[in-house]
Each structure stands twice: as C-alpha cells, then as structure tokens.
Amino acid sequence: MPIEKPSEAEDVYFARLEFERKRKVAEERERQMREEERRRLQELQRMRCPKCGMELVEIEYRAVKIDKCTGCAGIWLDGGELERVMEDAAGFLGGVFRIFKR
C-alpha cells in the first residue's frame, strides 16, 4: 500500500496549528517573565526612599504609621494618611490642607 503524501491544505492546517501552539507558549513565557520582573523590582524598591534610595522606617504620628527615610529624613505618606493626619490639624497646616482637599 503506497503512502500518500499530505495535501497542501493539510500541510497548511498542521503548520497553522503548530504556529498557534508555539505562539501561545511564547506568550505565556513572556507573561511569566514580566511578572517575575515586576516582583523583582517591587522587592528591590520595597521600603526604600524614592528620593535617595535609603531604607524607610515606620514611625507613628497621631496614631498614623508613616514612613521616614533613614538617609534624607524625608517623610512619605501612603494613600489616605495625609487626610488622617490633618483631620485634627489647625492653623497654617489646616489651611494648606483645605486648599489641596478641594
């Protein structure tokens, strides 16, 4: 019994299937690499000062934990912390806060 050669349409069909499989594998590998890079960068920057790169330590101010740089002494606030610190502020700082709150 002679072996029949696949038709051109069959060759194209199987080539397309193989191409799609390889494309999906490459996309998954790229997604994993991006995720690993994101995690690596996040770990490198975790609790580091955005200005000088030194370590940040948490200090408590008016029952709010804020981040203070050990190098440049900068203060860094997370979302919502400024509002909590300024809730009971009066005088100049209270006025400045009201300007930015609008």
N, CA, C and O atoms as CSV, one atom per row, in Angstrom:
chain,resi,resn,atom,element,x,y,z
A,1,MET,N,N,0.843,-1.164,0.000
A,1,MET,CA,C,0.000,0.000,0.000
A,1,MET,C,C,0.900,1.245,0.000
A,1,MET,O,O,1.724,1.415,0.899
A,2,PRO,N,N,0.746,2.087,-0.981
A,2,PRO,CA,C,1.587,3.279,-1.076
A,2,PRO,C,C,1.174,4.332,-0.035
A,2,PRO,O,O,-0.008,4.493,0.271
A,3,ILE,N,N,2.174,5.042,0.497
A,3,ILE,CA,C,1.917,6.110,1.463
A,3,ILE,C,C,1.588,7.374,0.680
A,3,ILE,O,O,2.331,7.812,-0.198
A,4,GLU,N,N,0.440,7.938,1.040
A,4,GLU,CA,C,0.039,9.154,0.339
A,4,GLU,C,C,0.672,10.369,0.992
A,4,GLU,O,O,0.742,10.484,2.216
A,5,LYS,N,N,1.118,11.249,0.158
A,5,LYS,CA,C,1.691,12.494,0.621
A,5,LYS,C,C,0.541,13.417,1.041
A,5,LYS,O,O,-0.459,13.503,0.329
A,6,PRO,N,N,0.663,14.119,2.204
A,6,PRO,CA,C,-0.416,15.013,2.612
A,6,PRO,C,C,-0.614,16.126,1.585
A,6,PRO,O,O,0.326,16.583,0.934
A,7,SER,N,N,-1.849,16.534,1.468
A,7,SER,CA,C,-2.143,17.614,0.526
A,7,SER,C,C,-1.591,18.928,1.069
A,7,SER,O,O,-1.231,19.039,2.241
A,8,GLU,N,N,-1.536,19.904,0.193
A,8,GLU,CA,C,-1.035,21.217,0.603
A,8,GLU,C,C,-1.933,21.830,1.674
A,8,GLU,O,O,-1.439,22.501,2.580
A,9,ALA,N,N,-3.230,21.612,1.584
A,9,ALA,CA,C,-4.167,22.145,2.580
A,9,ALA,C,C,-3.897,21.533,3.953
A,9,ALA,O,O,-3.968,22.217,4.973
A,10,GLU,N,N,-3.584,20.224,3.966
A,10,GLU,CA,C,-3.260,19.582,5.244
A,10,GLU,C,C,-1.961,20.135,5.815
A,10,GLU,O,O,-1.862,20.373,7.019
A,11,ASP,N,N,-0.976,20.336,4.966
A,11,ASP,CA,C,0.292,20.922,5.418
A,11,ASP,C,C,0.055,22.296,6.037
A,11,ASP,O,O,0.608,22.609,7.091
A,12,VAL,N,N,-0.759,23.108,5.388
A,12,VAL,CA,C,-1.050,24.453,5.879
A,12,VAL,C,C,-1.792,24.366,7.212
A,12,VAL,O,O,-1.484,25.106,8.146
A,13,TYR,N,N,-2.766,23.465,7.296
A,13,TYR,CA,C,-3.553,23.305,8.523
A,13,TYR,C,C,-2.653,22.940,9.700
A,13,TYR,O,O,-2.724,23.572,10.754
A,14,PHE,N,N,-1.814,21.931,9.529
A,14,PHE,CA,C,-0.944,21.494,10.629
A,14,PHE,C,C,0.139,22.523,10.941
A,14,PHE,O,O,0.531,22.680,12.098
A,15,ALA,N,N,0.621,23.220,9.923
A,15,ALA,CA,C,1.597,24.283,10.157
A,15,ALA,C,C,0.954,25.395,10.980
A,15,ALA,O,O,1.589,25.950,11.876
A,16,ARG,N,N,-0.304,25.724,10.680
A,16,ARG,CA,C,-1.004,26.762,11.438
A,16,ARG,C,C,-1.215,26.324,12.882
A,16,ARG,O,O,-1.029,27.123,13.800
A,17,LEU,N,N,-1.602,25.067,13.098
A,17,LEU,CA,C,-1.769,24.560,14.461
A,17,LEU,C,C,-0.465,24.646,15.247
A,17,LEU,O,O,-0.456,25.068,16.403
A,18,GLU,N,N,0.625,24.248,14.618
A,18,GLU,CA,C,1.930,24.285,15.278
A,18,GLU,C,C,2.339,25.730,15.584
A,18,GLU,O,O,2.873,26.022,16.654
A,19,PHE,N,N,2.080,26.627,14.630
A,19,PHE,CA,C,2.398,28.040,14.836
A,19,PHE,C,C,1.607,28.593,16.018
A,19,PHE,O,O,2.178,29.282,16.863
A,20,GLU,N,N,0.314,28.311,16.097
A,20,GLU,CA,C,-0.526,28.796,17.202
A,20,GLU,C,C,-0.058,28.234,18.540
A,20,GLU,O,O,-0.035,28.949,19.541
A,21,ARG,N,N,0.312,26.965,18.559
A,21,ARG,CA,C,0.804,26.359,19.792
A,21,ARG,C,C,2.083,27.047,20.259
A,21,ARG,O,O,2.225,27.366,21.440
A,22,LYS,N,N,3.011,27.275,19.332
A,22,LYS,CA,C,4.270,27.934,19.685
A,22,LYS,C,C,4.029,29.377,20.115
A,22,LYS,O,O,4.702,29.869,21.021
A,23,ARG,N,N,3.088,30.054,19.484
A,23,ARG,CA,C,2.766,31.430,19.841
A,23,ARG,C,C,2.221,31.498,21.264
A,23,ARG,O,O,2.614,32.370,22.039
A,24,LYS,N,N,1.316,30.581,21.610
A,24,LYS,CA,C,0.752,30.561,22.957
A,24,LYS,C,C,1.824,30.275,24.003
A,24,LYS,O,O,1.826,30.884,25.073
A,25,VAL,N,N,2.717,29.369,23.704
A,25,VAL,CA,C,3.813,29.054,24.629
A,25,VAL,C,C,4.707,30.285,24.819
A,25,VAL,O,O,5.101,30.603,25.942
A,26,ALA,N,N,5.023,30.973,23.722
A,26,ALA,CA,C,5.875,32.162,23.804
A,26,ALA,C,C,5.177,33.278,24.585
A,26,ALA,O,O,5.816,33.958,25.387
A,27,GLU,N,N,3.887,33.473,24.363
A,27,GLU,CA,C,3.143,34.497,25.094
A,27,GLU,C,C,3.108,34.195,26.585
A,27,GLU,O,O,3.268,35.101,27.402
A,28,GLU,N,N,2.901,32.938,26.948
A,28,GLU,CA,C,2.880,32.543,28.362
A,28,GLU,C,C,4.252,32.754,28.999
A,28,GLU,O,O,4.346,33.239,30.127
A,29,ARG,N,N,5.303,32.395,28.286
A,29,ARG,CA,C,6.667,32.584,28.794
A,29,ARG,C,C,6.946,34.081,28.999
A,29,ARG,O,O,7.542,34.470,30.003
A,30,GLU,N,N,6.516,34.911,28.050
A,30,GLU,CA,C,6.711,36.358,28.167
A,30,GLU,C,C,5.916,36.919,29.344
A,30,GLU,O,O,6.421,37.780,30.065
A,31,ARG,N,N,4.695,36.455,29.553
A,31,ARG,CA,C,3.873,36.904,30.668
A,31,ARG,C,C,4.536,36.553,31.992
A,31,ARG,O,O,4.567,37.371,32.912
A,32,GLN,N,N,5.068,35.331,32.091
A,32,GLN,CA,C,5.753,34.906,33.305
A,32,GLN,C,C,7.008,35.739,33.561
A,32,GLN,O,O,7.299,36.084,34.706
A,33,MET,N,N,7.748,36.060,32.505
A,33,MET,CA,C,8.954,36.871,32.661
A,33,MET,C,C,8.601,38.281,33.128
A,33,MET,O,O,9.289,38.841,33.982
A,34,ARG,N,N,7.533,38.859,32.573
A,34,ARG,CA,C,7.100,40.190,33.015
A,34,ARG,C,C,6.686,40.170,34.483
A,34,ARG,O,O,7.017,41.084,35.238
A,35,GLU,N,N,5.965,39.132,34.881
A,35,GLU,CA,C,5.523,39.012,36.268
A,35,GLU,C,C,6.715,38.853,37.214
A,35,GLU,O,O,6.747,39.468,38.280
A,36,GLU,N,N,7.686,38.038,36.833
A,36,GLU,CA,C,8.884,37.855,37.653
A,36,GLU,C,C,9.671,39.161,37.765
A,36,GLU,O,O,10.179,39.493,38.837
A,37,GLU,N,N,9.770,39.899,36.658
A,37,GLU,CA,C,10.484,41.180,36.678
A,37,GLU,C,C,9.756,42.181,37.560
A,37,GLU,O,O,10.396,42.928,38.299
A,38,ARG,N,N,8.427,42.211,37.497
A,38,ARG,CA,C,7.634,43.106,38.340
A,38,ARG,C,C,7.864,42.785,39.817
A,38,ARG,O,O,8.058,43.688,40.632
A,39,ARG,N,N,7.841,41.485,40.160
A,39,ARG,CA,C,8.089,41.077,41.545
A,39,ARG,C,C,9.501,41.442,42.000
A,39,ARG,O,O,9.700,41.888,43.130
A,40,ARG,N,N,10.480,41.247,41.113
A,40,ARG,CA,C,11.872,41.553,41.453
A,40,ARG,C,C,12.037,43.055,41.714
A,40,ARG,O,O,12.669,43.448,42.694
A,41,LEU,N,N,11.478,43.881,40.853
A,41,LEU,CA,C,11.570,45.327,41.043
A,41,LEU,C,C,10.844,45.770,42.299
A,41,LEU,O,O,11.316,46.645,43.026
A,42,GLN,N,N,9.704,45.168,42.547
A,42,GLN,CA,C,8.937,45.514,43.742
A,42,GLN,C,C,9.741,45.182,44.998
A,42,GLN,O,O,9.742,45.953,45.958
A,43,GLU,N,N,10.411,44.057,44.994
A,43,GLU,CA,C,11.217,43.650,46.143
A,43,GLU,C,C,12.410,44.585,46.331
A,43,GLU,O,O,12.765,44.910,47.464
A,44,LEU,N,N,13.035,45.023,45.233
A,44,LEU,CA,C,14.173,45.937,45.331
A,44,LEU,C,C,13.766,47.299,45.886
A,44,LEU,O,O,14.537,47.934,46.607
A,45,GLN,N,N,12.559,47.747,45.552
A,45,GLN,CA,C,12.119,49.075,45.941
A,45,GLN,C,C,11.317,49.089,47.235
A,45,GLN,O,O,11.015,50.164,47.753
A,46,ARG,N,N,10.975,47.958,47.753
A,46,ARG,CA,C,10.146,47.886,48.941
A,46,ARG,C,C,10.814,48.585,50.117
A,46,ARG,O,O,11.953,48.287,50.475
A,47,MET,N,N,10.081,49.516,50.704
A,47,MET,CA,C,10.539,50.287,51.857
A,47,MET,C,C,11.864,50.992,51.579
A,47,MET,O,O,12.761,50.999,52.422
A,48,ARG,N,N,11.976,51.579,50.401
A,48,ARG,CA,C,13.123,52.398,50.030
A,48,ARG,C,C,12.639,53.805,49.708
A,48,ARG,O,O,11.553,53.989,49.158
A,49,CYS,N,N,13.437,54.774,50.048
A,49,CYS,CA,C,13.098,56.179,49.811
A,49,CYS,C,C,13.111,56.462,48.308
A,49,CYS,O,O,14.086,56.134,47.632
A,50,PRO,N,N,12.042,57.067,47.773
A,50,PRO,CA,C,12.028,57.394,46.353
A,50,PRO,C,C,13.043,58.482,45.991
A,50,PRO,O,O,13.428,58.607,44.828
A,51,LYS,N,N,13.474,59.260,46.971
A,51,LYS,CA,C,14.404,60.364,46.711
A,51,LYS,C,C,15.857,59.906,46.729
A,51,LYS,O,O,16.603,60.170,45.785
A,52,CYS,N,N,16.265,59.219,47.798
A,52,CYS,CA,C,17.687,58.872,47.933
A,52,CYS,C,C,17.954,57.365,47.926
A,52,CYS,O,O,19.109,56.953,47.817
A,53,GLY,N,N,16.922,56.544,48.038
A,53,GLY,CA,C,17.098,55.095,47.981
A,53,GLY,C,C,17.436,54.427,49.299
A,53,GLY,O,O,17.610,53.209,49.347
A,54,MET,N,N,17.532,55.194,50.360
A,54,MET,CA,C,17.844,54.603,51.663
A,54,MET,C,C,16.605,53.909,52.224
A,54,MET,O,O,15.506,54.029,51.682
A,55,GLU,N,N,16.807,53.188,53.311
A,55,GLU,CA,C,15.718,52.418,53.918
A,55,GLU,C,C,14.697,53.345,54.591
A,55,GLU,O,O,15.056,54.358,55.192
A,56,LEU,N,N,13.416,52.972,54.475
A,56,LEU,CA,C,12.352,53.685,55.164
A,56,LEU,C,C,11.981,52.919,56.427
A,56,LEU,O,O,11.930,51.689,56.430
A,57,VAL,N,N,11.723,53.660,57.496
A,57,VAL,CA,C,11.251,53.047,58.731
A,57,VAL,C,C,9.881,53.634,59.050
A,57,VAL,O,O,9.614,54.804,58.776
A,58,GLU,N,N,9.027,52.815,59.627
A,58,GLU,CA,C,7.702,53.292,60.007
A,58,GLU,C,C,7.769,53.973,61.366
A,58,GLU,O,O,8.332,53.434,62.319
A,59,ILE,N,N,7.185,55.170,61.438
A,59,ILE,CA,C,7.059,55.862,62.722
A,59,ILE,C,C,5.581,56.173,62.915
A,59,ILE,O,O,4.822,56.276,61.951
A,60,GLU,N,N,5.194,56.318,64.145
A,60,GLU,CA,C,3.795,56.609,64.421
A,60,GLU,C,C,3.649,58.092,64.737
A,60,GLU,O,O,4.364,58.633,65.581
A,61,TYR,N,N,2.715,58.739,64.051
A,61,TYR,CA,C,2.441,60.147,64.268
A,61,TYR,C,C,0.934,60.325,64.314
A,61,TYR,O,O,0.245,60.065,63.327
A,62,ARG,N,N,0.421,60.766,65.449
A,62,ARG,CA,C,-1.019,60.947,65.643
A,62,ARG,C,C,-1.789,59.684,65.268
A,62,ARG,O,O,-2.784,59.745,64.545
A,63,ALA,N,N,-1.332,58.571,65.751
A,63,ALA,CA,C,-1.944,57.255,65.539
A,63,ALA,C,C,-1.949,56.829,64.079
A,63,ALA,O,O,-2.743,55.977,63.683
A,64,VAL,N,N,-1.068,57.415,63.278
A,64,VAL,CA,C,-0.934,57.040,61.870
A,64,VAL,C,C,0.501,56.602,61.645
A,64,VAL,O,O,1.436,57.309,62.022
A,65,LYS,N,N,0.680,55.440,61.033
A,65,LYS,CA,C,2.032,54.968,60.738
A,65,LYS,C,C,2.469,55.560,59.402
A,65,LYS,O,O,1.871,55.292,58.360
A,66,ILE,N,N,3.531,56.376,59.456
A,66,ILE,CA,C,4.068,56.991,58.249
A,66,ILE,C,C,5.501,56.512,58.061
A,66,ILE,O,O,6.117,56.006,58.999
A,67,ASP,N,N,6.032,56.670,56.858
A,67,ASP,CA,C,7.367,56.190,56.524
A,67,ASP,C,C,8.353,57.354,56.560
A,67,ASP,O,O,8.111,58.407,55.971
A,68,LYS,N,N,9.474,57.146,57.264
A,68,LYS,CA,C,10.521,58.164,57.355
A,68,LYS,C,C,11.823,57.578,56.828
A,68,LYS,O,O,12.190,56.450,57.159
A,69,CYS,N,N,12.506,58.350,56.012
A,69,CYS,CA,C,13.768,57.910,55.426
A,69,CYS,C,C,14.896,58.015,56.449
A,69,CYS,O,O,14.997,59.001,57.179
A,70,THR,N,N,15.736,56.989,56.492
A,70,THR,CA,C,16.875,56.992,57.410
A,70,THR,C,C,18.021,57.830,56.865
A,70,THR,O,O,18.936,58.182,57.609
A,71,GLY,N,N,17.983,58.156,55.570
A,71,GLY,CA,C,19.062,58.938,54.966
A,71,GLY,C,C,18.766,60.426,54.919
A,71,GLY,O,O,19.468,61.223,55.542
A,72,CYS,N,N,17.722,60.805,54.178
A,72,CYS,CA,C,17.433,62.232,53.976
A,72,CYS,C,C,16.374,62.761,54.927
A,72,CYS,O,O,16.045,63.946,54.877
A,73,ALA,N,N,15.830,61.909,55.794
A,73,ALA,CA,C,14.810,62.268,56.782
A,73,ALA,C,C,13.499,62.710,56.148
A,73,ALA,O,O,12.682,63.365,56.795
A,74,GLY,N,N,13.298,62.352,54.882
A,74,GLY,CA,C,12.034,62.670,54.214
A,74,GLY,C,C,10.898,61.847,54.795
A,74,GLY,O,O,11.105,60.746,55.307
A,75,ILE,N,N,9.703,62.395,54.708
A,75,ILE,CA,C,8.508,61.720,55.204
A,75,ILE,C,C,7.659,61.329,54.008
A,75,ILE,O,O,7.417,62.153,53.127
A,76,TRP,N,N,7.205,60.090,53.964
A,76,TRP,CA,C,6.412,59.583,52.849
A,76,TRP,C,C,5.105,59.027,53.390
A,76,TRP,O,O,5.087,58.258,54.351
A,77,LEU,N,N,4.014,59.432,52.754
A,77,LEU,CA,C,2.685,59.027,53.200
A,77,LEU,C,C,2.041,58.104,52.177
A,77,LEU,O,O,2.168,58.307,50.969
A,78,ASP,N,N,1.351,57.093,52.676
A,78,ASP,CA,C,0.564,56.219,51.819
A,78,ASP,C,C,-0.798,56.860,51.610
A,78,ASP,O,O,-1.130,57.860,52.246
A,79,GLY,N,N,-1.581,56.277,50.717
A,79,GLY,CA,C,-2.902,56.809,50.425
A,79,GLY,C,C,-3.763,56.926,51.675
A,79,GLY,O,O,-3.880,55.971,52.444
A,80,GLY,N,N,-4.369,58.103,51.880
A,80,GLY,CA,C,-5.272,58.324,52.996
A,80,GLY,C,C,-4.597,58.775,54.282
A,80,GLY,O,O,-5.273,59.228,55.206
A,81,GLU,N,N,-3.286,58.659,54.357
A,81,GLU,CA,C,-2.604,59.018,55.599
A,81,GLU,C,C,-2.576,60.530,55.822
A,81,GLU,O,O,-2.693,60.984,56.960
A,82,LEU,N,N,-2.426,61.305,54.770
A,82,LEU,CA,C,-2.429,62.761,54.929
A,82,LEU,C,C,-3.766,63.230,55.496
A,82,LEU,O,O,-3.798,64.073,56.393
A,83,GLU,N,N,-4.856,62.695,54.982
A,83,GLU,CA,C,-6.179,63.078,55.478
A,83,GLU,C,C,-6.327,62.750,56.959
A,83,GLU,O,O,-6.880,63.544,57.720
A,84,ARG,N,N,-5.835,61.586,57.369
A,84,ARG,CA,C,-5.953,61.194,58.773
A,84,ARG,C,C,-5.084,62.064,59.672
A,84,ARG,O,O,-5.491,62.405,60.783
A,85,VAL,N,N,-3.894,62.426,59.206
A,85,VAL,CA,C,-3.010,63.276,59.999
A,85,VAL,C,C,-3.607,64.673,60.123
A,85,VAL,O,O,-3.511,65.299,61.179
A,86,MET,N,N,-4.217,65.157,59.061
A,86,MET,CA,C,-4.705,66.533,59.034
A,86,MET,C,C,-6.124,66.692,59.575
A,86,MET,O,O,-6.614,67.818,59.659
A,87,GLU,N,N,-6.790,65.620,59.940
A,87,GLU,CA,C,-8.169,65.720,60.438
A,87,GLU,C,C,-8.289,66.693,61.602
A,87,GLU,O,O,-9.221,67.496,61.660
A,88,ASP,N,N,-7.357,66.616,62.512
A,88,ASP,CA,C,-7.439,67.468,63.688
A,88,ASP,C,C,-6.434,68.627,63.643
A,88,ASP,O,O,-6.193,69.285,64.654
A,89,ALA,N,N,-5.850,68.869,62.456
A,89,ALA,CA,C,-4.869,69.947,62.336
A,89,ALA,C,C,-5.571,71.300,62.309
A,89,ALA,O,O,-6.662,71.446,61.759
A,90,ALA,N,N,-4.930,72.260,62.905
A,90,ALA,CA,C,-5.463,73.622,62.925
A,90,ALA,C,C,-4.372,74.568,62.452
A,90,ALA,O,O,-3.229,74.159,62.248
A,91,GLY,N,N,-4.721,75.801,62.283
A,91,GLY,CA,C,-3.742,76.815,61.920
A,91,GLY,C,C,-3.286,76.706,60.483
A,91,GLY,O,O,-4.068,76.371,59.594
A,92,PHE,N,N,-2.006,76.994,60.259
A,92,PHE,CA,C,-1.441,77.049,58.917
A,92,PHE,C,C,-1.587,75.734,58.163
A,92,PHE,O,O,-2.048,75.721,57.022
A,93,LEU,N,N,-1.194,74.621,58.796
A,93,LEU,CA,C,-1.269,73.328,58.117
A,93,LEU,C,C,-2.701,72.958,57.758
A,93,LEU,O,O,-2.947,72.392,56.693
A,94,GLY,N,N,-3.643,73.272,58.634
A,94,GLY,CA,C,-5.049,73.005,58.336
A,94,GLY,C,C,-5.505,73.797,57.126
A,94,GLY,O,O,-6.258,73.285,56.298
A,95,GLY,N,N,-5.053,75.059,57.011
A,95,GLY,CA,C,-5.411,75.882,55.855
A,95,GLY,C,C,-4.804,75.356,54.575
A,95,GLY,O,O,-5.469,75.331,53.539
A,96,VAL,N,N,-3.552,74.936,54.626
A,96,VAL,CA,C,-2.897,74.358,53.451
A,96,VAL,C,C,-3.623,73.098,53.021
A,96,VAL,O,O,-3.843,72.870,51.831
A,97,PHE,N,N,-3.988,72.288,53.990
A,97,PHE,CA,C,-4.696,71.045,53.666
A,97,PHE,C,C,-6.032,71.331,52.984
A,97,PHE,O,O,-6.397,70.657,52.021
A,98,ARG,N,N,-6.761,72.333,53.484
A,98,ARG,CA,C,-8.054,72.671,52.878
A,98,ARG,C,C,-7.896,73.138,51.439
A,98,ARG,O,O,-8.786,72.909,50.619
A,99,ILE,N,N,-6.778,73.791,51.114
A,99,ILE,CA,C,-6.529,74.223,49.732
A,99,ILE,C,C,-6.411,73.007,48.824
A,99,ILE,O,O,-7.015,72.980,47.752
A,100,PHE,N,N,-5.648,72.008,49.233
A,100,PHE,CA,C,-5.396,70.844,48.396
A,100,PHE,C,C,-6.552,69.847,48.414
A,100,PHE,O,O,-6.642,68.997,47.527
A,101,LYS,N,N,-7.411,69.933,49.380
A,101,LYS,CA,C,-8.528,68.982,49.516
A,101,LYS,C,C,-9.607,69.245,48.480
A,101,LYS,O,O,-10.370,68.338,48.149
A,102,ARG,N,N,-9.690,70.443,47.970
A,102,ARG,CA,C,-10.752,70.800,47.012
A,102,ARG,C,C,-10.687,70.012,45.768
A,102,ARG,O,O,-11.512,70.201,44.874
